[in-house]
Amino acid sequence: MALGTLRVKMLPGEKWWGLCNAFGREMPFTETTAFECDLRVENYAHQSLSLLCSDRGRAIWCPEPVGAKIAGGEIALASDAGRIALVEDAGRSLAEAFRYASRTWFPPTGQEPELLYFAAPQLNTWIELTYHQNERDILAYAQSMIDNGVPPGVFMIDDTWQLGYGTWEFDPRRFSDPKGMMAKLHAMGFKVLLWICPFVSMDSPAYRALLATGGFLAAGEDESGARRDRWCNDPAAVKWWNGKSALLDFTHPNAVAWFTEQLDRLARDYGADGFKFDGGGVHFYAGCVGTEGSSPKTFAHDPSASPTAQSALYGAFALKYKGSEYRNGFGFAGRPVIMRLHDKPHTWDALRRLIPDMLAAGLVGCPFICPDMIGGGEWTAFLPGAPFEPELFLRSAQVHALCPMMQISASPWRVLSPEHQRVFRDVIALRQRFAPRFVELAKQSARTGEPMMRNLEYAFPGRGYAGIQDEFLMGEDLLVAPVLEKGAASRRVVLPPGSWRADDGRTYDGPATIEVETPLPRLPHFERVG
């Protein structure tokens, strides 16, 4: 063990997974890997954990965020606060090392997530309505899904339902009867989430109220560069994707009490079933926003709280509202948190990232992971005249169909032809056939902490499967091999040991490598026989 730093030499041929699922495609880390990241100042818009597990049964752990560099067959880690541990005998495989880590360092709480996420597709109004959320179109969107055979599940009303950032009231210019709208969505069978964030516009009544009592991150330096007193009421103007705003300080009881009051009121007065907690990334609290520029250095009511601790406090706040979605954070392993991959562009390369990033999420202790929205989460790709590809949209839907969760945002009934809509309906029907199994898998993961979605190396160690990133297992008995290449008429499938019945009725004995035909309506998948 070492306090602060640790250097670990890789064994010949050893492979490692962990740190952050934003880097799923870089995994496994090997002797030839050149890689670095710093979880102390960034969580890369995904789920991060100071954990690495190897296929030789070794495990590295730190309860605090680390900076990591992998080069020349060596892993070098540094922490500002935590002790970094290397366990040489956590097991003999990736799965055994992860199980050791889970039960030793982040045992599951045993609490189940909201199971409706796995029982039916999620709907999100973002791509269809973007910054124009309104009562009429939200109800029409929901009804169109029901009319086309999509079963009701979790329904997310996205950004701009509210009057302003921090003014968490339905905008009366867009919602004439928000309580009635929520009642209609509930009557359709939906559980309704409202988009929320920790930012507060600096020209709003909410800002002025909290300014008087304290509750924002304060600017860390004045114009001369001198450090301000930590009790000053001079909030930092933090840059984010919608401009610059004050940022709630979750070490401050006033901020926590105020935010709790807002959300409890939305649940009580309108029937909100939960919230889509957006923002909260470490980089906002670290006082930088990557390539977009930088904001003033900030510090908290408790100035000893690190940026990662602030982000984690926001996530812990979100856990009070079961059924909510939280998109990024550090140290959520073992908790019943619903998370989604960061927005991806509408490209084939982005589609190929979905599987490795979701597999990596399970290996940082976050099994309840959703891919990005079907077709990608960048709304500009779905505007008239944008380079939209129906084939890509449908192949994306197929990836979603047999992974833990499935989220629809761009309306298939708007962007697809009638012929392609039929293919999409078949994808939904396939999803629903397996949904009861996925609900049971979610319950198991809540008890055991193991991933719902597993790479082949996890389930079948030592057979050369570590580099496979275009297949996955759901639990132990369902192998899924989506099509990730444009125009592919066939694809190669690696079958692990066992007898496997394909979606076309054929049975194959593994281990074997086979070639299967992949017309557009087909999602190759195989169930273990016996």
Secondary structure, 3 states (H helix, E strand, C coil): CEEEEEEEECCCCCCEEEEEHHHHHHCCECCCCCEEEECCCCCCCCEEEEEEEECCCCEEECCCCEEEEEECCEEEEEEEEEEEEEECCCCCCHHHHHHHHHHHHCCCCCCCCCCHHHHCCEEECHHHHCCCCCHHHHHHHHHHHHHCCCCCCEEEECCCCEEECCEEEECCCCCCCHHHHHHHHHHHCCEEEEEECCEECCCCHHHHHHHHHCCECEECECCCCCECCCCCCCECCEEECCEEEEEECCCCHHHHHHHHHHHHHHHHHHCCCEEEECCCCHHHHHCECHHHCECCCEECCCCCCCHHHHHHHHHHHHCCCCCCEECCEECCCCCCCEEECCCCCCCHHHHHHHHHHHHHHHCCCCCCEECCCCCCCCHHHHCCCCCCCHHHHHHHHHHHHCCCCCEECCCHHHHCCHHHHHHHHHHHHHHHHHHHHHHHHHHHHHHHCCCCEECHHHHCCCCCCCCCCCCEEECCCEEECCCCCCCCCEEEEEEEEEEEEECCCCEEEEEEEEEEECCCCCCCEEEECC
